[in-house]
Amino acid sequence: MGADPAVVGSKDEWDALCAAFGTAVRARREQLEISQEELGHRADLDRTYVSGIERGVRNPTLKIIARMSKALKTRPSKLLAATEL
């Protein structure tokens, strides 16, 4: 039985997933023309944490993803769709 391509296992796969999510967050934030600081304020997160997510060095929880999605006025599924490897 072959490996399921939807399952993320290696560090490189996790890093790519986090980077893709961060890119989606940044694109939506820029579309709304708000700063990282403003996004952090709206999502009750520190600006440096938002920066880490956008750079792909943070691995946000579902709770954080939901808060960011609300702050970005979009569905979590829309942000996560950009992460499909």
N, C-alpha and C positions, 0 to 999 in steps of 0.2 A: 504494500500500500504506500503511495507516494505522500510526500509532505503537503500539507494544506497551505497554498500560497497566501491565504488570508491570515494565517497565524504568524505573528511576529515573535521571533525568538532570539536572534543574534543582537549583539550590541549595535552593530551597524544598522540593522533594521529598525531598532528603537530610535537611534539617532536620526535616521531618515524620516521616521514618523513624526518625531518632535519638530524637526526642521520644517516639514511640510505643513504641520499645524501652525507653527509660528508664522510662516509665510502667508497663510490664509488669514490669520488674525491681523497681521500688518496691512495686508491689502484692504481688508474691510475697514480698519481704522483710518487708513488714508482716504478711502472712499468717503467716509463720513467727515473727513477733514478735522480730526481731533488728534490731540497730542497723546503720547504715552501717559503723561501725567493725568490728562482728562479721562482717559480710559481707566486708569488705575482708580481714580476718584469714583467714577461711575460703578466700577466693579468692586470697590472697597479693597483694592490691592495696592501695594507699593509700586511706584513707577519702575523701580529696578526689577521687580518681579515680572512686570509686563515686558520689560526689555528682555529678560531672560527667556520668556516664552517666545517672543518674536525671533530671538536668535537661535532658538531650538536647544537651549541648554537647560531648560526646565521641563519637567514632565508633569503637567498639571493634572489634578484629580478631576473626576467628573463634576464635583461641586464647583471647582474653579472654572471649568469649561462652561458650565451652565451660567455662572455669574458673568463671565466675559461675553457670552452670547447675548444675554439680556442687555448688557451695557452696549454691545455693538448692534443691537436691534436686529438680530438675526437668529435663526434656529441653530442649536448645537449641531444638528445633522448637516447643515450647510457648511459649517467650518470643518467638520470631520470628513465630509466627502472629499475635500481637497487632500486628505492624507492617504487616500488609497494608493497602495504601492503596486 
